[in-house]
Amino acid sequence: MTAPGRDELRAPPHDSLERTVLAGIADIEHVYLTPRDEIERRLATIWAGVLGCDRVAPEDDFFELGGHSLLAVQLISRIAEEFGEAPPLITLFRAPTLGAFATHVRGGAVPQPAVHDDGPSIVTIKRGTEATPLFLAPDLQGEIPVWFKLLARHLPAELPVYAVRSQGLGGIRPPHDRMEEMVEAYLALVRDVQPTGPYLIAGHCFSGNVAFEMARQLRAAGDEVALLAVIDSPPFGHRPPPWAAIDVRAHIHALTRAGQVDRLAYVRRRAKRARVRLVRMLGRWTGLRRMQELGGYAPYPGPPVAAANMRAARSYTCPPYPGRLTVVTVNPPRTGRRRWAHLAQGGIEQHVLHGKELDHVTVLREPHVRALAEVLASSIRAAT
């Protein structure tokens, strides 16, 4: 077991993963089962089109066939066009095989949640066998993002993984708009699964701060937190000075690692990003709708839960944390590592992931999510 410290991992390139997968195909005899009725046949056609497969069998898992969050949204949209309605996105997460998903489509209209179903809830991502599970905090939308399943698939098989959903997703109960009160509700669910510590908690971006507050409240209640991991997430309420937004060293680092074509693409991407930020800022200052449209900016309120979570984020300032913090960043690291270090009184364990086309979003997708899972698995082993 290695001592906690700075660790740098390189995400495997696509071609090496594909060669590894292809090398084992010849040794596997796969029996293909055809769709069992008209519903499954129509769904199989849609799945194959979205996933780029020749065919899909009832036992095939959407995510194991290469599905991810963007493809999941496309799939639900295509199903709604074909059938006139579609189950919510969370259904694909809970029933990821074609056969299981078809069962929900056969049920007709999507059932509306009852009042008691509209509160926060906890969902089993992976059952595992060990006594100490990993809890993942909800994202800005309050939902369980698809990347949770991708991450769980690459974590040790024996590790149970749970995720929390926010209150108000059914539009019946008002969502929480204060970080402290929403986390208090989440922890009641966590304690139903695991009454006492040590706890393992993680989150990405917005949910990284939710995970931070969950760990803080657990420590304040006298519980042990073995692992608190924030993934590419800056601490709320601790903004850097204005000049720090222009991280010259980070841009030089990115440009020196990129090829000639990639350098041009990087400059274009950063210029576009700067333009959008400028337009958003002008839109807030002047209130000009045209400015907002030009930048593709839709100000909150948006979806009620996301809007409430944004209010919670804006009113929350991360306080000091009396424990150790695991901080995972992508190349180049630019998400508040130094600011986290000032808050974590027990010190930080820093991990930097490197890889081509690796950024804040792609770290949650294949193939980079494998490297992220390796970092978390290593940190969990060290902590427990």
N, C-alpha and C positions, 0 to 999 in steps of 0.2 A: 504494500500500500504506500503510495507516494504522499509526501507531506503536502498540504494545501499550499498553493502558490500560483505564480503566473504560469499559464499554460497556453500554448498555441497549437492548434490543430488545423490541418488543411483538409477541407472537404474533398472527397474523391471526385474526379472528373467523370462526366457522363460516360465516356467511352469505356473506361475501366469497369464501371458498374455493369454496362451492357455486356461486355465480354464475360464477366463473371457469371451473369445470369444465363447467357447463351450457352456457356460451357456445360451447365448442368441440365439443359433441356433434353439432351439426347438420352440421359439416364432416367428420365421420368416418363412413365406411360400414363397419359391422361385420357380418361374416358369422358367424351363429350356427351352431355345430356341435352336434348332439344327442349325448347320451351313447351310447357304443358297445355297451354290454352291460348286463345286469341289475345288476351291481355298481356301475357308474358311475351308472345311473339312481337306485339307492337312495341312493348317496352324494350325488348332485346334489340330491335332495329334502332331505336333512339339511343340506347346505351352504346351500341357499336359505332354509331355515327359520331357521338360526342367523344368517345374514347379512342376512335381511330382503330377499332378492332374489326376483324373479319366476322366474328360471331361472339355472342355472349350466352352462356348457359345459366340455368336457374341458380346454380350454386356459386357462380362467380361473384366475387366481392368488388364493388366499384373502386375502392381505394387500392386494392391489390392489383387491379388492372391499370393503375396509373392515374386514377382520379385524384383531383385536388379541389381546393375551395372554388376556384374560378370555373372549373369544369362542372362542379356540383351545381352552381348557380345556372349555368347554361342548360344542364340536364333538366332541372326543375322547370325552367322556362319552356323547353321543348315539350315536356310532358303536358304542361298546361295548354300549349297550342294544340297538341294532338287530342287530348281528352276533354278539353274545356275547363279543367281544374287540375290541381296537383296537390299532393301532400306538402306540408311545410318542409323546409330544408332539413330540419332536425330529424325528420323521418329517415332520410337517407343515412344519417349518422347512426341512428338506432337500428336500422334494418338495411345494412349495406349490401346484402346479396340481392340479385335480381328477383329470386323467388320470394324472399321476405318482403322486399319492397312492393312487389306486385300484390301481395296480400292487402297492403294499405290502399293501393289504387282501386282494388276491387270493392273496397268498403264504401266507395262513392264520395260524397262531400266530406271535406276535412272537418272533423268534429271540433266545435268551439270549446275552449277550456272552461271548466267550471270555476267558480270563484276560488275554491280551495286549491285549484291547480295553478292559480295565477301568482302565487307567492314564489319566493326563491325555491329552487329545488337542486338536488344533487343527482348526478348521473354517473353510473359506472361505465368507464371507458374500457377498462381491462381488469378482469377479476384477480388474476395472479394467485399467489399462495402465501406470500409473506404477510406478517402481522402489521408491518408499517407501510401504509400506502402513500402515494404521492397525490397531493391535491393541487389542481390547476384552477386559477382564478378566472372569472368570466371576462370576455373582451369588451370593447366599447359598446358593441351592440347588445351586450347582456347575454348573448347566446354562447353555445359551445362551438367554437370554430372547428373547421374540418382538420386543421393542423394538429389538434389534440390527438385525433386518432392516428395520424401519420407518426407523430412523436411516440405515442404509446406502443405502436407496432415495433419500433426499433429499440425500446427500452427492454431491460431484462424480463424474460417471460414470467418470472415469479413475482414481479413488482405489481401490486394493484394500483390502478390509476383511477381517480375520480375527478369530476369537473363540476363546477357550480354554475347554475343559470340564474339570471337576475329576476327580480320581481317585476310584474307588469307587462310581460311579453304578450299576454293574451288581451291586453287592453282593458282589463277589468280593474285591477288594483293599480293605484298610482306607483310609479317606480320610485325607488329611493334616490334622492339627489344630494345626500350628504355621505361622504366616504365612511365616516365612523358608524353611522346607523346601518348602512348596507352591509358592512363587514360584520357587524354584530349579528345580523340575520344569517349571514353565510356561515359564521362560526357555530351557530346553533345546529346547522345541518352537518358540519364537519364533525362536531362532537357526537352526533347520533351515530356516525360511522366509526369514529375513533374517540372514545371518551377522554383519554389522557394521552400525553405526549410519550415519546418524542414525535414531533410533526415534521413532515416534508411538504414544502409549499413552493410553487413556482408560478411565474406569469411573464407575459411578453407585452411590451409597450404599455398601454393603459393598464392591463391586468397585472403587470409587474408592480405597479404602485398599489393595486388592490392586495396583491400577495404580501407586500411590505406591511400594510396596515393590519392584515390578518395576523402576521407573525408578531407584530408589535403588541396587539391586543392579547394574543396568547401568552407572550412573555409577561405582560403586565398582570395577567391572571395567575401567574406562577407556573405556567406550563413550559415544558422544554420544546424548543424548536431546533431540530437537528440540522435542517437545511432550509434556507430561504434563498431562492435563486431568481434574479431579475434578468430577463433576456432582452437586450437592446432596448432598454427602458430608462429614460432620464427621470430623476426624482422630481415630483411635482412641487412647485413653490420655491424651487432653487434654481432660478434662471441665471445663466452666465451673463456677464456684461455684454452690451451690444456688439463690441468689436470681436468678441469671441465667436460670434456666429460665422464669421469668415475665417475658417480654420485653414490657413494657408498650408500648414504642414500636412494636414489630411489630404488636401487636393494634390500636393506634390507627391505624396505617397501613392495615391491612386494612379496618377499619370505615369509615374516611373514604372509601375508594375504592369501597365497596359501596353498592348501593341499599338501600332500606328493607327489602325482603323478604330480600335477601341478608344484611343485617346480622343479622336474626333467625336465619337458617339458620347463619350463622357462629358466633353465640353458642351455639346448640344443639350444633353440632358440636364446638366447643371444650369445652363442658361435658361432653359424652359422653366425649371423649378424656380429660379430667381424671379422670372417674369410673373409667374403665378403668385408668388409670395408678395411681390410688389403690388399687384392688382388687388389682392385680398386686403392688404394694408390700406390702400387708397379707398377701397370699397368701405372699409370700416370707418375711415376718417370722413368720407364725403357722403356715404349712403347712396352712391350712384348705382342703380341696378345694372346699368350697362357695364360698369366695371366688374361687377360680380359675374355677369354672364361671360365676359371676355376671359376671365380667369377660370371659368368652370367652377365657381365657388358658390355653394349653397349654404348660407349661414344657418346655424342651429336656431330655432328648433327644427330637427329633422324627425326621424322616428323617436317616439316618446322616451324609450329607454335610453337610447344613445344621447338624446338631448339632456336627460337627467344625469347621465354619467358624465357628460361634459361639464355640467354645473358642479357636480361633485369634484371633478378634477380641478376646476378653476378655484374652488374655495378651499382646497386641501393643501397643506404644506407638510411634507414629510418631516416628522420630528426625529430626534436622535433615536437610534435603535441599539439596545444594550446587548447586541450579539454579533455574530459573524455573518457576512453577506457574500453570496456567490454572484458575481457580475459576469454575464456573458455578452460580449460585443462582437460585431462583425468588422471586417476590414473596410476602411480604416476606422478604428474605435473612435466614436464621436458622440456617445450618449451618456455623458455625465459620470464617467468613472471617478474623477476626482471629487465630484460632488457627493457621490455615494460614499467615498472613503471618509469624508467629513462626518457622515451620519452614522456609519457603522462603528460603534465603539469597540467591537470585537475584531475589527479589521475586515478586509475584503480578500476574497479569492478570485483573481482575475483570469478569465479565459478569453482569448481572441481567436475567432474562427476566420480562416483565410480560404478563398476560393474564387475562381472566375465567375463573374455574374452573381456574386454573393452580396446581398444587401439586407436591409431591414425586413423586407417581405420574403425574399427567396430563402432566407435562413429557415423558414418554416415549410419549405417545399422540398421534394426530392430533387437532387440527391443530398442537398445540404442538411436536411433535417436529420440525416443519419449521424453526421458529425455533432450536431447539437445533442442528440440522444446520447452519444458516447460521452460527451462532457458531463451531462446530468447524471448518467449512470456512474461515472467515476466519482463525482462529488457525493452522490448518495452512498456509495461504498465507503468513502472516506469518513462520512458523517455518522454512519451507523456501524 
